[in-house]
Each structure stands twice: as C-alpha cells, then as structure tokens.
Amino acid sequence: MTYLSTQDLHLLPSISSLKKLMKSLAVLDLIISPDWEDRYYLYNSQWSKDEELGSMNNGCGDELFVHFTKNGCFIKGMAHESQLSSWSYDGKELWINVLKQVPLEFNESLNEPAFSMTDISFCIWRKNTDSKWTSAKFSLESVDLDDDIDGSDYLLECLDGNPKSYQKHVENYFEVDLPLRLIQYVYDHKELTNEIVQQINPDITLEELKEDLKEINYHLLQ
C-alpha cells in the first residue's frame, strides 16, 4: 500500500481540495470534541488578510501547520521523535540548509512566530503556479534511514482525502467508531444539519457549534 509522505506526495490533494479537506477535518473534530483544547485538527479561515490556516496538534509535541496564502500553500510538520526532528542533533544540523530551499513566496510562513520554525521535521510547499507539491531535498548520509524518517507518514495520514484514514484516526485518538458515510458527508461539504451532528455526537447540537463553524467557514467551498 502507498502512503502519503514527503517521499511520495502524489496522494496530497491540490491546494483548493486540501483547503476543503482541512475544513472538513476541523468540522469533524469540532463535533466529536467541542472543547477547543481537546481537538486534533483546527481551521481558521480568518487567520489574516488573504491567509487561512489549518493545523493539527496532538498535545505531545507533534504538530502540523497548513498555511494557505495568496501565493500558494506551505506545510510545516514537527514529529518530535522522528530522526529528522530539529530537537535531535542530526535534525538540527540538516534543517539549517533545508529551510533555505523554500521559495521566497513563502517568507511570511517561514517568519510566522506561531509556526515555531525551529521545531520542524519536514516541510512541503506548492505555489499557485506549480503543477505539484515539493518537499525539501538534502543528503541523508548522516542518519539511519527508516520508513518514516521525518514523521510525515504519521502526520499526513488524514491528508490523503480517504475517509478510511480519518476513521482510523478518530478510532485511535478519540476512541470513537464513526461510520464512513458520515465522514464522507462532511468531506463533501454537504449541509450540516442537527440530525447529522447528533449522529456523530448525540451530546452536542448544531446551535452550540455555530461560532466555531463560522471561524472554519465550512460552507465556503460547497
């Protein structure tokens, strides 16, 4: 089976499709876990002028920022236990050169304090004019190769757009058995009704989620 990682980015959707997917992940997490601090995926459609931000944080030192800008999309990942984590000696030495490869169009991302660019194990980018995603390339002679050397396989697992990937994630992280049809419903950005919300989480109502849904702007890409 092929997995999405920096070694194989063909499963990563286009910029517009990724934006839609990140919103869907944030909506599903919101319904399952309304408390902001307990969620895994978040989305802010009003990050700043011409910018939106999808993010992931597991509360254990691993995080993902998906920054949508007027120039394209920049992704920064931090899998803190991976070999290429900047928290390790080898990772720190490597990433000094890696960040120099990022196009000038993403300088705002590289200099955004909220992204903690000194905490990194991989980055990916795609300009609006690009036909594919790019990840930083550098020599790995100083480290022992493994299947997920930078943690990207782990952190990008739900960004392939396959509902089964999120179903597996939500079972492991929230210990919730969520039917694929409900995940697909939200992935398709269909109208969110109180009935759908309560099928996902019977302890919450659509009315209680309205402010968070406004921040995500779920219906923008229907």
ZIWO-V334062 format. One record per helix or strand of 3 or more residues. SS is the DSSP state (alpha for helix, beta for strand). FROM is the first residue (numbers start at 0). TO is the last residue. Records with the same first field share a line. If there is no record, write none. Layout:
# ZIWO-V334062
SS=FROM-TO, FROM-TO
This chain:
# ZIWO-V334062
alpha=14-31, 35-37, 88-100, 103-109, 112-114, 151-154, 156-159, 162-172, 179-186, 193-199, 205-215, 217-220
beta=40-47, 50-56, 62-68, 71-77, 121-126
